[in-house]
Amino acid sequence: MVRRDAFDLLADTLEAPEPDVFADLGYVPTPKQRLFHDAAEFDVLYGGAAGGGKTRALLMDDLRDCVRFPGIRIGAFRRTFGELKESLLAELAQAEFARALGARWNGTEYELRFANGSLIMYRYAESIQDATRRQGGQYQKLTFDERALTPPDVCSFLESRLRSGRRDLPVVGIRSGTNPGGPGHGAVKTRYIKPTDYGARVITDVRGRTVRFIPSKLSDNPHVNPEYESDLQALDGKLRSAFLDGDWDVFAGQMFTEFKRDRHVLAPVQLPASWRRYNGVDWGFAKPWAVLWAAEDEDGRVWVYREIYRRQVGEAEQAQQILAAETAGESVTARYADDAMWATRGAAKPIAHIYAEEGVHLTQAGKGAGSRVIGWQRVRSFLKDGPACLYHRELGWDVCPRLHVFSTCPDLIRELTDLPHATKGDPEDADTTADDHAADALRYLLTNLGALPRFHFPADPVDNAALAPSAAGHHDDERTQVPTIGGFPIAAGGDPWAF
């Protein structure tokens, strides 16, 4: 039952006028906070810039729902207990623990109880292990403060706890607040930001639940003191973009600031059959399984032209899907895979052996001490520019990246855009709680391609015609009428693995 149904039920069952909870608490919402409180969608994200009054709005919305829906159970979450104390609990203390509403605070259990049976449980959840402690419970509303800081799988698990065993008790939905950045940045951007066109429209997800994003900026909160705004203005570029402007495309802690869609991503083109093909494979079952196909040109550039990114696919079927994705005659020189695929698990065969039985022979990527950071450094080296390839020279470029990614690889593009740095351990590593599966597959592949690319371009670009399907190219071929750029036929829905 969605939130709109909850309001309908409220109107049908309450005879007395609804109490003015906000007035009783001395809370006067800003116009943007009022927009958030009035939202009738099931899943609403309120956020963007720092200082928009997100945490206070989340708290007040929960307190109002406890009065509106007797017996409701609300789970209010932050990533760590320290963060919980500094945000939601600090705001609750300022609201005097809602004593004006007759609520009673249990400081041992961190729970706020109401005379009508409603309950808010304040919890932290940094890992799936933390989240599974809530497995036996059920909530009719979930509140996530700083959602992007919480790993996506933790949020997903907690959402599975949303249910009601009473017909008269509606499932209200999900309310979240956040700034850009953190391990959940990519998931938040994928769920709320891009589908809603950055808050311009409401969408309905695959489960039929309405999803809304309400962007907030510092200027939306008239109560912020000038010193706080000055502090945000003084931050460096990425931090300022995230916390002052609420920019979801550039954020603090971003792993690959070098990756630019307008430079690294291109529409599929057919690649010469003479270029060697490689796979990068990152195994997963509950978490995504990712496979990349890439071709290496004569000058050491890498062209990623295909991906698989799926969950809950068995080992044998994974191998079968890899072969099914390939075109007849496509030859893959080597398939570099996660070393964990050779591990034994009791009496079970290693995953790599199951792959081999299905005709997919893997090579260990060679993970070892420091290999993750070395791999990310290799990714960065390929994100850098070198002399332009024939394709980009035709477009007038003097230089182009050493890594080209086809637009048909959306999950790799998403991860390279949204992957954050680690907040624990080596700061040069990526955050392993974020989506890094396609990025890991890319790391395995690039690390094993040998030395960095060496470019040897003749002065006359015509000498590079071997990159094209023939010296004449396809521009004037009336039989095929295939559009080309720089001698490369532009793939029109076909598989761009070879001519």
N, C-alpha and C positions, 0 to 999 in steps of 0.2 A: 504494500500500500504506500503510495507516494505522499509527499508532504501536502499536496493540494487536497487529497482525501482526508488527511488529518485535520485540516482546517474545516472541511465540510462536516466532519464528525463533531468537531468542537462546537460549531454553530448549532448543530442539531441537539446536543446534549446539555449545553449550559443554559440555564434559565436566567441567571443573574448576569448583569453586565460584567465584562472581563475586567479584572483589576488592572490598574495602570502600574504595572510592575516597574517600569522605568522611572516614573515619577516617585514611587515609594523608595527607590534606591538613589534618587537625586541624580539620575543619569539623563543627559540631554544629548541624543545622538546627533552627529553631524549629518549633513545631507547624504553623504556617501554611506555612512553607517546605517542610516535609515533605509537606504536602498537595499542594503544587505539584510536588515531585519524583515523587510517586506517581501523578500524573495520567496516565492512559493515552489521553486524547483527542488528536486530530490537532493541533488549534489551541487553545492555552491562553494566556489573558491573566492575568497576576498583577499586581495593582496597586490603586491608589486613593490612599491617603494617602502622604505622604512618610515616609521612615524605616522602611518595612516590610521592608527587607532584600531588595528586588527585584533589584538589580544583582548582589549576591553570589549570590543563588539562581540567576540566569540563568547566571553564570559557572560555578558548581559543577555545574549540570545539564549544561552543554556538556562539561566535563571528564569527567564520568562517562560520557556517551554516547560520547566518543572511546575510552574503554577498553572499553565494552560492545560497540561495533560497529566492528571493525577496518576501516580504509579509509574511514570516513565523512568527508565534507567538510561542514563547518559554516561558514556565513557569519554573522558576528556584527556587527550594524550599529548605529551612532548617526548622528544627523543631520549633525554636523560633526566634523572631526578633533579640534578642541579638546574637544568633549564626549566623544569616544571616549577621549581621554587621561585625562580627569578621572573617568571612570566605569569601564568594563570593563577598560581597561588598568591603571588604578590598582589595581583589585581583583586583577587577575592578578599584578601586582607584589607585592602583599601575600601572595598565595599562592605566592610565589617561583617564578613561571612554571611551576608544576606539575612541578618537578624531582623531587619525590617519586614522580611517576608515570613518570619517565624521559622527559619531554617536553623538546624543545629549542626555544628561542625565537629567531626570526629578527627582530631589531630593525630591519632594513632593509625587509623585506617585511611586517612586522607579522603574522607567521604563527607559530602554535604547532604543531609537528610531533611525532607520536608514533611509537615504534618499530614499531607495528603498521600504520602507513600512514595513520592518522587525521590530520586537519588541521583547525585552526580558523583562518579568515581574518578578521582584524579590519579592518573597512572603514567608511567614512562615505558617506552618500548623502543629499544635501540636495535634489537635483533629478533629473529624469529623465536628464539628461546624465550625472550621476554614476552613476546606476543602470545606464545602458546600457554603461558600462565593464565591467560584469560579465556582459554578454550572452553571451559565449562560455563562461562557466563554468556549472557545475551544482552544486547543493547537495542534500544529503539532509536537512538541517535548517537552518532560518533562525531567528536570534535577533535580536529588536528590543528594544534598551534605550531606554526613553522613546518608545514607539511613537507616541503622540499628537503628539509634536513633529515627526515625519516626515510630509511630505505624503502623502496617501492613494494618489496615483497612483504614487509611488515604491515604496511597500510592495507595491502590486499588481504592478508590473513585476518586482520581486525575487521575489515568490512564483511567478512564471512560470518561474523558474530551478530550482524544486524538481523533481528527477527523479533517477532512478538508471539507469545502463546495465548494472548487474550484478544478476543474480537473487538473489545472496546478500547484497546490500547494500540494506537497506530505506530507504524514505523515512520518516524519523522524524516530521517535521512542523514546526510553527511554535511558538516560545515567545516571548512578549513580556511586557514590564513597562512600566508607565507611570503617570503621575499625570494627573488631568483637565487640560484646557487644551491649546492649541496647534492648528496647522492640521489635525491629524488627529483632533481631539477628536470631531467629528461622526461621522466614519467609524468610530472605535472604539466610540462609544456605540451606533451603529446595528448594528454587527456583533457586539459582545460583551455590552454592558451591558443594553440593553432586551430583546433576544430571550431572554436567559437569566434575565430577571426579576431583574436585578442580582446574578446569581450563584446563584440558587436552583435552577436546573436546567441540564442539558446539552442542547444542541440539535444538530440535524444540518442543515447548510446545503444549498444547491441542488446542490452537487457531491458530496453524500453524505459530507462530512467532519464529524466531530464537533467542536463548538466549546464551550469552557468558559471561564467567568470566575471567578477566585478573588480575591475582594476582600481587601485588606489594609489594616490601620490601624496607626497608630503604636504602639498598645498591643499589637500582635501581636509586637513585637520587644523582648524584655527587655534587649537590649544597648544600646539608645539611652540616651544620658546625659540627665539632667534638664534641662541647659541647652538642649539641642536642642529638647526639648518646650516649654520656656518661650519660645524664639524663635518657634516656630510659633504658640503661643497669642497672641503679640503682633502677629501679622500682621493686616492689615485684613480686613474681612468676607469678600470673595470669595476672597482668598488663603488665609485660614484655612479656609474651607469646602473648598477644593480640596486643600490640602496636609495639613491636620490631620484632616479628616473624610472625605476622599476623595469629596466631593460631585460627582456627574457632571452635576447640573442647574444649578449655579452654579459658575463657574470663573474663575480669574484671566485677564484679557485678553478677557473676553466682550464682544462688540461691542454687542449690544442687550439690556442688562439690563432695559430697560423692557418688553420683550415678555413677556407672561404668558399662558399657555394659557387660564387660567380667565377672562381678560378679553377677549383679542383673538380667540379661536377660538370659533366657534359652529357648531351643526349647520346644514346647508343649509336656507334658506327661499327661497320664490319672491320675486323682486324685481320691482317695478313696471316695466312695459315702457317707461314714460316716462323712466326713468333712462338716461343716456348710458353706452354701453359703450366700453371701451378695452382694447387689448392692450399688454403689454410683452413684447419678444422678445429673448432673449439667444441668439445663434447658437453652435452647437457641433456637432462630429461625433464625434471621439474623446472629447472632454469633453462633458458633458451639454448638450443643447439644451433651453432652458426657455422656455415661453410661459405668460403669465398673462392671464386675463380678469378685468376689474374693472368695476364699475358705480359711478357717482358720484351720490349722492343730492342732494336740493335744498339741503342745508346743507353740502355739500362733503365729507361723509364718503365713504370709499372702501370698497367691499365686494368683496373678491377671491373669486370664486365658482368658478373652474375653473383647472386647470393642465395642461400637458403637460411631461413631464420625461423625456427619452429620449436614448440614445446611438446613434451610427452610423445616422442617418437622413439620406438625401441631401436636397439643397436642394429639389428639386421635390416630393419626397414630404413634406417638412416642411410646405410650403404646402398640399398636399392634406390632410394630417392636421389642419391648423388649420381648414380649411373643413369637414371631416367632423365635427369636434367641435362645431360650431355648429348650433343648432336652426334649422329653417326659419323665416324671418322675423326672426332675430336680426340686428340691425344694429350693427356696430362703427364708432364714429365715427372713431377713429384707432388705428393700430398703430405704437407707438414701438419702434424697433429699434436694436440695436447699430450704430454708424456703420461698423464694420468690414465690414458686409454690403454696402457700396457700393464697397469696395476692388476694384481690378482685380488679377488674378493671371495674368499672362501673357496668353494669348489667351482665357482663360476669361471668361465673362460674370460680372459682379458678382452676388453671391448675391441681392441685392435685385431685380435684373432677372429672375432665374429665378422668384422669388416672384411678381412682377407678371405674368409669362406664365401663371402658374397661377391668377391671379385674386386674389392677396393683395397689396395695395398697402401699402407700408411708408412710414413717416416717420422720418427720422433723429432719434435721441434727442438729438443735440447734444452729443456728448462733446467736451470741450476741457480746457484747463489748469484743474485744480482741480475739474473736474466730478464726479469720484468722491466727494470729500469733501462737496461741496455736495449731491450726491444722497443720501448717507447722512444728512446733516442733515435733509433733507426727509423721509426715512423716519422719523427720530426725531420730527419734528413731528407726523406722523400717528399715531405710537404713543401720543402723549399724549392725555389726556382732554379732552372738551368736554361740553356739555350732552347728556344722554342722548337717544338716538334713541327713536322710538316703540316699537320692539321691546324695548329694554332698560328703558324706563320701565314697560312692562307687567310686567317682572320686579322692579320696585321700585328700579331704579337711578336715582340723580340725575345721574350722569355716566357716560360710556362712551367708549372710545377712538375716535379719528377713523379708525382702520383696523380693519375687520372682516375676518377670514379664515375661510372655510368649512373645516370639518374634512376636506373632500374635496380639500384642497391640502396633502398631507402633506410634500412636499419643500420648499415654501416655509416651512412651520412649522418643519421641521427646521433649515433654514438660518438662519432668524431666531433660533432657540434656540441654535445651536451655532457660529455664525460668530465667529471671534476677530479682535481688532485686529491690524494689521500689526506685525511686529517689526522691519521695515526700512522706510526711507522715512518717509512721513508717519504718525505714530502715530494720527491721526484716521481713517486709511483702514482698510479691511478687509484681511485677509491674503489675497492673491490665489492662494496655493497651497492654500487651503481651498476647500470647496464654496461658491461664491457665485453660482451661475448663476441660480437663481430669485430670489435677492436682487437681482442685477443687473437682471433683468427688472422687478422692482418699483421699483427706483431709476429706471429709464428712464421708467416710467409716471408715477410720482408727480412727478418733476421737471417733466414737461410738462403737468401739470394746472393750471398757472397759480398764482395767489396762494394763500396758505394759506386753509384753510376759514374762512368767516365764518358765525357761527351767529346766526339770527334766529328765536327761538322765541316764538310767541304764548303768552300766559298759559294759555289753555285748550287742553289737548291734543287736544280733539275737532277743533280747527281743522286739525290735522295728519292728518286722516283720508284725505287724498289720497294719503298714503304707502301706504295699504292698497288692495286691489283695488277696493273700493267703500266707500261711506260705511257701509254695514251690515256689512261684513266677511263672514267665512265662519263665524263661530262657530255660527250657527243654521241654516246651509244644510244641510238634510237630504239634498239631492240629491248633494252632493259629499262631505260629512262629512270635510272637510279640517281637521285640527287647526291652530290658529293661536296665535301669540303677538303681541300688539300689532297685530292685524290682518294679520300676515304668515302666509300658509299655510306650514306646515312641510313641506318637500319630503320625500316618502317614496320615495327612490330615483330620482326623476325629475331632470331637468336644471333647476336653479334659476335660469334666466336671465330668465324673464319670466312674467307671469300669462297 
